[in-house]
């Protein structure tokens, strides 16, 4: 197969071209204000607060995230004053805050069709179809289906037709090796970096999501896990993973005494899936029966349409290409957990120069930096 090594420089340079503020320019439909945003300020004006439209600023870093309470339920009613953001451990001033809701979704459904999941292929098919039918909204959201064994293959391009997606998914067959990281890399480089950012200061913001259903046991990829995570972060892709591992519990087992402890026994593949999700701000699921996925799918759908967005301008910003750890906290709400990417790469001068030659072809909604794998 044609491996996507050559795609990395172009994709990364494009990802660095349009920083967070361009992606945040369009006011979310979930905003508490129903008034039309004012016209974009002049460069001399101070960066605006929530509810305003503003031109892109070179050094803004944005963070999309969700908040869960102690019961692992979504918290969607917090205000800007509830949050604190840290860059390399130092508190930062929040320049923009919004509750991002009901935005169009661009979903990549990645199905492991290797030999290692041959006896679980029906589980994968049912899980995938169930998710798409519960989340995808026709004529607003779109999804594509990619299978991977020895190499990734697109079996259904982007569409909002759930029937077409179902037909392709149910026709998959298992066989071959397992190239998980190559599949993630190619899906980000060739599919989920679209649609590109349109001209102007009001891009159509979408949520880029990957649903990876696999046992997590890669044995054939050219790309590393770190490379896959890095590109997912650079293209603003959040990865949700669903484990098909049945090492301890049968898919048909319903006896609570035999299933209650499964969450404490993760395979090495499960740990990979957990890492992929956590590094990109997603979530890992370890179901033991397909019927138990209903609530998980509902949780994913709710999260995708009830995210918060914070943008800040790092103090003493230097364009050195260095990785920066970021952290978002809700200090006055003990037990709440924030799910977000864990850091970003500062722009480097060479990246800025390369990006300047690419025009407006950068991925829409792409953040300035990304999490380190």
ROFISE-407331 format. One record per residue (C-alpha): x, y, z. Coordinates in Angstrom, 1 decimal, padded with zeros to 4 digits. Layout:
<atoms>
ATOM:c1:c2:c3
ATOM:X:Y:Z
...
</atoms>
This chain:
<atoms>
ATOM:c1:c2:c3
ATOM:000.0:000.0:000.0
ATOM:001.0:003.6:-000.4
ATOM:002.1:004.6:003.1
ATOM:001.3:008.2:004.2
ATOM:004.8:009.2:005.3
ATOM:004.9:012.1:002.8
ATOM:001.7:013.5:004.2
ATOM:003.1:014.5:007.5
ATOM:004.9:017.8:006.6
ATOM:002.0:019.1:004.6
ATOM:-000.6:018.2:007.1
ATOM:001.3:019.6:010.1
ATOM:002.2:022.8:008.3
ATOM:-001.4:023.3:007.4
ATOM:-002.5:022.6:010.9
ATOM:-000.3:025.3:012.2
ATOM:-001.5:027.9:009.7
ATOM:-004.8:028.9:011.2
ATOM:-004.8:029.1:015.0
ATOM:-007.5:028.6:017.6
ATOM:-009.2:031.9:017.2
ATOM:-010.2:031.2:013.5
ATOM:-011.9:028.0:014.6
ATOM:-013.6:029.9:017.5
ATOM:-014.8:032.8:015.4
ATOM:-018.3:031.5:014.8
ATOM:-020.4:031.8:017.9
ATOM:-021.7:028.4:019.1
ATOM:-025.4:027.7:018.8
ATOM:-025.3:026.8:022.5
ATOM:-024.5:030.3:023.5
ATOM:-026.7:031.9:026.1
ATOM:-027.0:035.1:024.0
ATOM:-029.2:035.2:021.0
ATOM:-028.0:038.4:019.6
ATOM:-025.9:038.5:016.4
ATOM:-022.2:039.0:017.1
ATOM:-020.7:042.3:016.4
ATOM:-018.3:042.8:013.4
ATOM:-014.8:041.7:013.8
ATOM:-012.6:044.2:015.8
ATOM:-009.6:046.0:014.4
ATOM:-006.1:044.7:015.2
ATOM:-005.7:047.4:017.8
ATOM:-008.7:046.2:019.8
ATOM:-008.3:043.8:022.7
ATOM:-009.2:040.2:022.1
ATOM:-013.0:039.9:022.8
ATOM:-014.8:037.8:025.3
ATOM:-017.5:035.2:024.7
ATOM:-020.2:036.1:022.3
ATOM:-018.1:038.2:020.0
ATOM:-016.5:037.6:016.6
ATOM:-012.8:038.3:016.3
ATOM:-010.0:038.0:013.8
ATOM:-007.4:035.3:014.2
ATOM:-004.5:036.0:016.5
ATOM:-001.3:034.2:016.0
ATOM:-000.7:033.0:019.6
ATOM:-004.0:031.8:020.8
ATOM:-004.3:028.2:021.9
ATOM:-007.7:026.6:022.2
ATOM:-008.9:023.7:024.2
ATOM:-012.1:021.8:023.6
ATOM:-013.2:019.6:026.6
ATOM:-016.0:018.0:028.5
ATOM:-016.6:017.8:032.2
ATOM:-017.9:014.7:034.1
ATOM:-019.1:014.5:037.7
ATOM:-018.3:011.7:040.2
ATOM:-021.0:009.5:038.7
ATOM:-019.3:009.9:035.3
ATOM:-022.2:012.0:034.0
ATOM:-021.8:015.0:031.8
ATOM:-021.8:018.5:033.4
ATOM:-022.9:021.1:030.9
ATOM:-023.9:024.1:032.9
ATOM:-020.6:025.6:034.1
ATOM:-019.5:029.1:033.5
ATOM:-016.1:030.6:032.6
ATOM:-015.5:031.6:036.2
ATOM:-015.6:027.9:037.2
ATOM:-012.4:027.1:035.1
ATOM:-008.7:027.7:035.4
ATOM:-006.2:026.8:032.7
ATOM:-002.5:026.2:033.1
ATOM:000.3:026.2:030.6
ATOM:003.4:024.4:031.9
ATOM:002.0:024.7:035.4
ATOM:001.5:028.4:035.2
ATOM:-002.0:030.0:035.3
ATOM:-003.2:031.7:032.1
ATOM:-005.8:034.3:031.4
ATOM:-008.8:032.9:029.5
ATOM:-009.4:035.1:026.5
ATOM:-012.4:033.2:025.1
ATOM:-015.0:030.9:026.6
ATOM:-018.0:029.2:025.0
ATOM:-020.2:026.2:025.4
ATOM:-020.0:024.4:022.1
ATOM:-023.3:022.6:021.4
ATOM:-025.1:020.9:018.5
ATOM:-022.3:021.4:016.0
ATOM:-022.1:019.3:012.8
ATOM:-020.1:016.1:013.3
ATOM:-017.6:014.5:011.0
ATOM:-017.1:010.9:012.2
ATOM:-014.6:008.3:011.1
ATOM:-015.7:004.8:012.0
ATOM:-012.6:002.5:012.1
ATOM:-013.3:-001.2:012.3
ATOM:-010.6:-003.8:013.1
ATOM:-011.1:-006.6:010.5
ATOM:-007.9:-008.6:011.4
ATOM:-007.7:-012.3:012.2
ATOM:-007.5:-011.4:015.9
ATOM:-011.1:-010.4:016.1
ATOM:-012.5:-013.0:013.7
ATOM:-014.8:-014.4:016.4
ATOM:-016.0:-010.9:017.4
ATOM:-016.7:-009.4:014.0
ATOM:-020.5:-009.5:014.6
ATOM:-019.9:-007.6:017.8
ATOM:-018.1:-004.9:015.9
ATOM:-020.7:-004.6:013.2
ATOM:-023.6:-004.3:015.7
ATOM:-021.7:-001.8:017.8
ATOM:-020.9:000.4:014.8
ATOM:-024.4:000.4:013.3
ATOM:-025.9:001.1:016.7
ATOM:-023.7:004.1:017.2
ATOM:-024.3:005.6:013.8
ATOM:-028.1:005.2:014.0
ATOM:-028.2:006.8:017.4
ATOM:-025.9:009.8:016.8
ATOM:-025.8:010.6:013.1
ATOM:-028.3:013.3:011.9
ATOM:-029.1:013.1:008.2
ATOM:-028.1:016.1:006.1
ATOM:-026.1:017.6:009.0
ATOM:-023.6:015.0:010.3
ATOM:-021.5:012.8:008.1
ATOM:-019.5:009.6:008.6
ATOM:-017.1:007.4:006.7
ATOM:-016.2:003.8:007.3
ATOM:-012.6:002.5:007.3
ATOM:-011.6:-001.1:007.8
ATOM:-008.1:-002.2:008.7
ATOM:-006.2:-005.5:008.8
ATOM:-002.9:-005.5:006.8
ATOM:-003.7:-002.0:005.6
ATOM:-006.4:000.6:006.0
ATOM:-009.2:000.7:003.4
ATOM:-012.1:003.2:003.0
ATOM:-015.2:001.1:002.3
ATOM:-017.7:003.9:002.6
ATOM:-016.8:007.6:001.9
ATOM:-018.3:010.4:003.9
ATOM:-022.1:010.3:003.8
ATOM:-025.1:011.1:006.0
ATOM:-027.0:008.0:004.7
ATOM:-027.1:005.6:007.6
ATOM:-028.5:002.9:005.4
ATOM:-025.4:003.0:003.1
ATOM:-023.1:003.0:006.1
ATOM:-024.9:000.0:007.6
ATOM:-024.8:-002.0:004.4
ATOM:-021.0:-001.5:004.1
ATOM:-020.4:-002.3:007.8
ATOM:-022.4:-005.5:007.8
ATOM:-020.5:-006.7:004.7
ATOM:-017.1:-006.6:006.4
ATOM:-015.1:-009.8:006.8
ATOM:-012.1:-010.6:009.1
ATOM:-008.7:-011.7:007.9
ATOM:-005.0:-010.5:008.0
ATOM:-002.8:-008.6:010.4
ATOM:-003.5:-005.6:012.5
ATOM:-002.3:-002.1:011.6
ATOM:-004.2:000.1:014.0
ATOM:-001.8:003.0:014.1
ATOM:-001.5:003.2:010.3
ATOM:-005.3:003.3:010.1
ATOM:-005.6:006.2:012.6
ATOM:-002.8:008.1:010.8
ATOM:-004.4:007.7:007.4
ATOM:-007.9:008.5:008.6
ATOM:-006.6:011.8:010.1
ATOM:-004.3:012.7:007.1
ATOM:-006.8:011.9:004.3
ATOM:-010.3:012.1:005.8
ATOM:-010.8:013.9:009.0
ATOM:-008.7:017.0:008.1
ATOM:-011.6:017.9:005.8
ATOM:-013.5:020.1:005.2
ATOM:-010.7:022.6:004.8
ATOM:-011.1:026.0:006.3
ATOM:-013.0:028.2:003.9
ATOM:-011.9:031.8:003.1
ATOM:-012.9:034.5:005.5
ATOM:-013.1:034.9:009.3
ATOM:-016.3:032.9:009.8
ATOM:-015.4:029.2:009.2
ATOM:-018.0:026.5:009.6
ATOM:-016.9:024.7:012.8
ATOM:-017.3:020.9:012.9
ATOM:-016.5:018.3:015.4
ATOM:-013.9:015.7:014.1
ATOM:-014.4:012.4:015.8
ATOM:-013.0:008.9:015.4
ATOM:-014.7:005.8:016.7
ATOM:-012.1:003.0:016.9
ATOM:-013.5:-000.5:017.5
ATOM:-010.7:-003.0:018.1
ATOM:-009.0:-005.3:020.6
ATOM:-006.0:-002.8:020.5
ATOM:-003.4:-005.4:019.5
ATOM:-001.4:-003.8:016.7
ATOM:001.2:-006.0:015.1
ATOM:001.8:-004.5:011.6
ATOM:001.8:-000.7:011.6
ATOM:004.7:001.3:010.1
ATOM:003.6:004.3:012.1
ATOM:004.1:004.3:015.9
ATOM:001.4:004.9:018.4
ATOM:003.0:008.3:019.2
ATOM:002.8:009.3:015.5
ATOM:-000.8:008.4:015.3
ATOM:-001.7:010.3:018.5
ATOM:000.3:013.3:017.4
ATOM:-001.5:013.6:014.0
ATOM:-004.9:013.1:015.6
ATOM:-004.2:016.0:017.9
ATOM:-002.8:018.2:015.2
ATOM:-006.0:017.7:013.1
ATOM:-008.3:018.2:016.1
ATOM:-009.6:014.7:016.1
ATOM:-011.0:013.2:019.3
ATOM:-010.7:009.4:019.5
ATOM:-013.3:007.3:021.2
ATOM:-012.4:003.6:021.5
ATOM:-014.5:000.5:022.1
ATOM:-012.8:-002.7:023.1
ATOM:-013.8:-006.0:021.6
ATOM:-011.6:-008.0:024.0
ATOM:-013.3:-011.0:025.5
ATOM:-010.4:-012.5:027.4
ATOM:-012.3:-012.8:030.6
ATOM:-016.0:-012.4:029.8
ATOM:-018.1:-014.0:027.0
ATOM:-020.0:-011.6:024.9
ATOM:-023.1:-013.6:025.8
ATOM:-022.5:-013.7:029.5
ATOM:-025.2:-012.1:031.6
ATOM:-024.3:-013.3:035.1
ATOM:-023.3:-010.2:037.2
ATOM:-021.0:-012.3:039.3
ATOM:-018.9:-013.2:036.3
ATOM:-018.8:-009.7:034.8
ATOM:-018.6:-007.3:037.7
ATOM:-014.8:-007.3:037.9
ATOM:-014.0:-007.0:034.2
ATOM:-013.1:-003.3:034.4
ATOM:-010.2:-004.2:036.7
ATOM:-008.6:-006.5:034.2
ATOM:-007.5:-004.7:031.1
ATOM:-005.4:-006.4:028.5
ATOM:-002.4:-004.8:026.9
ATOM:-004.6:-004.0:023.9
ATOM:-007.2:-002.4:026.2
ATOM:-004.5:-000.2:027.7
ATOM:-003.5:001.0:024.2
ATOM:-007.1:001.9:023.5
ATOM:-007.3:003.8:026.8
ATOM:-004.1:005.7:025.9
ATOM:-005.4:006.7:022.4
ATOM:-008.6:008.0:023.9
ATOM:-007.1:009.9:026.9
ATOM:-004.4:011.5:024.9
ATOM:-006.9:013.0:022.4
ATOM:-009.6:014.0:024.9
ATOM:-011.9:011.1:024.1
ATOM:-013.0:008.1:026.2
ATOM:-012.4:004.4:026.2
ATOM:-015.2:001.8:026.7
ATOM:-014.8:-001.8:027.7
ATOM:-018.3:-003.4:027.3
ATOM:-018.9:-007.1:027.7
ATOM:-022.1:-007.3:025.8
ATOM:-023.4:-005.4:022.8
ATOM:-026.6:-004.5:024.6
ATOM:-024.5:-002.5:027.2
ATOM:-023.3:-000.1:024.5
ATOM:-026.6:001.8:024.3
ATOM:-025.7:004.1:027.2
ATOM:-022.1:004.4:026.1
ATOM:-023.2:005.6:022.6
ATOM:-025.7:008.1:024.2
ATOM:-022.9:009.4:026.4
ATOM:-020.6:009.9:023.4
ATOM:-023.3:011.8:021.5
ATOM:-024.1:014.0:024.4
ATOM:-020.4:014.8:025.0
ATOM:-019.8:015.7:021.3
ATOM:-022.6:018.3:021.4
ATOM:-022.0:019.7:024.9
ATOM:-018.3:020.6:024.9
ATOM:-016.7:023.7:026.4
ATOM:-014.2:025.7:024.5
ATOM:-011.4:027.9:026.1
ATOM:-008.8:029.9:024.3
ATOM:-005.9:031.7:025.9
ATOM:-002.8:033.5:024.8
ATOM:000.3:031.9:026.6
ATOM:002.4:034.3:028.5
ATOM:005.9:034.8:027.2
ATOM:005.0:032.8:024.0
ATOM:008.0:031.7:022.0
ATOM:007.8:030.2:018.5
ATOM:010.3:027.4:019.2
ATOM:008.2:024.4:018.3
ATOM:008.4:023.1:021.9
ATOM:005.8:020.9:023.5
ATOM:003.8:022.5:026.3
ATOM:001.7:020.7:028.9
ATOM:-001.8:022.2:029.5
ATOM:-004.3:021.5:032.2
ATOM:-007.9:022.7:032.8
ATOM:-009.3:022.5:036.3
ATOM:-012.6:023.1:038.0
ATOM:-011.2:023.9:041.5
ATOM:-014.5:024.7:043.2
ATOM:-016.1:021.4:042.2
ATOM:-014.4:018.5:043.9
ATOM:-014.9:015.2:042.1
ATOM:-015.3:016.8:038.6
ATOM:-013.0:015.5:035.9
ATOM:-012.0:017.4:032.8
ATOM:-011.4:015.4:029.6
ATOM:-009.2:017.3:027.2
ATOM:-006.0:017.1:025.2
ATOM:-003.0:017.2:027.4
ATOM:-000.8:019.7:025.6
ATOM:000.3:021.4:022.4
ATOM:003.3:022.1:020.3
ATOM:004.2:025.8:020.0
ATOM:004.5:027.1:016.5
ATOM:008.1:027.1:015.1
ATOM:009.4:029.8:012.7
ATOM:009.9:027.2:010.0
ATOM:006.3:026.0:010.5
ATOM:005.0:029.5:010.1
ATOM:007.0:030.0:006.9
ATOM:005.8:026.7:005.4
ATOM:002.2:027.5:006.4
ATOM:002.3:030.9:004.7
ATOM:002.6:029.1:001.3
ATOM:-000.5:027.0:001.7
ATOM:-003.2:029.7:001.5
ATOM:-006.6:028.8:003.1
ATOM:-006.2:025.0:002.7
ATOM:-005.6:024.4:006.4
ATOM:-008.0:022.0:008.2
ATOM:-011.0:023.9:009.5
ATOM:-011.1:024.2:013.3
ATOM:-007.5:023.1:013.7
ATOM:-005.9:024.2:016.9
ATOM:-002.6:025.9:017.0
ATOM:-000.9:023.1:019.0
ATOM:-001.4:019.5:019.9
ATOM:-000.9:016.9:022.6
ATOM:002.3:015.1:022.9
ATOM:001.9:011.3:022.5
</atoms>
